[in-house]
Amino acid sequence: MIQDIQKRFELPVLKGAGYSDSYAVFLRTIIHLRLFGIAFDQLKHLWKLEWAIMRLLHADSTGLPTWFLGSCTVTTQLSSRLLLSRFDIGVALPSGSIQLGLDFAPPTKTSDLFTSTEMGEDVLYTINLYLKEHALRAELPTVQSAIRHARLLTH
């Protein structure tokens, strides 16, 4: 199942003990959502939207192959975080506003010929797509409660 998730979500396959806690939390989140009947296709679509949002906000500040999973272990301020990656966009998601022009990446010597906006990419549009596409956030408290209850039963 882990290899299937890695393949479907285009996650890097690391050697040996190179997997971080964030990577494990991401995999566990996908497994839990699958156990609750959320289709792989829906989860993959959400992941692609999250990836686009993080890329448009220049969130890759580490250069690591798993930079997009760095926030997965965070458990606070979930209202301003994306569902799967838990990347913090800085405002509550339903607000539809975000501080544009944020660039978390260090400056590079080479830059693209055109900006993402000039190429037709828009972070607000992508966030609105994300909010429309996923109704999972409304169900998240129920899912979290069920997971806590299941842990009590298994320990």
C-alpha positions, 0 to 999 in steps of 0.5 A: 500500500505504501508503494502505491501511495508513493507512486500515485502521489509522485512521492520520492522513494528514499533509501533506508532510514531516510524517511522523516516523521513528516513523510510518515505522517503524510502517509498515515493521513492518506491511509486514514482518509482511504479507510474512511472511503475517500477515493484515491482520485479525490485525494490525488486531485487535492494533493495536486491543488495543494502542490500548486498552491505551495509552488505558487507561494514559493514554499520550497525554501529547503531544497530537499526532495521532500520539502512539501511534507515539512509541515505534516507533523504540525497539529496547531492552527489547522484552520490556516493549513492545507489538509494533506500537507498542513502547509500554513498559508497564513490565513483561515482557508475560507477567507479567500484572502492571502498575502500575495508576493510571498517568496519563501525560497532563497534567491537564485541566480537563474530566474524564469523568463516569465512570472507565474502570473504572466503564465496565467497561474493565480494562487487565489484562483487555485485556492478557490479551486481547492476549497470548492473541490474538497469538502473533507475539511468540514468532515475533519473533526468527525474523522479525527474523533473516529481516529482517536476513538479507534486508538483507544480501542486498539491500545 
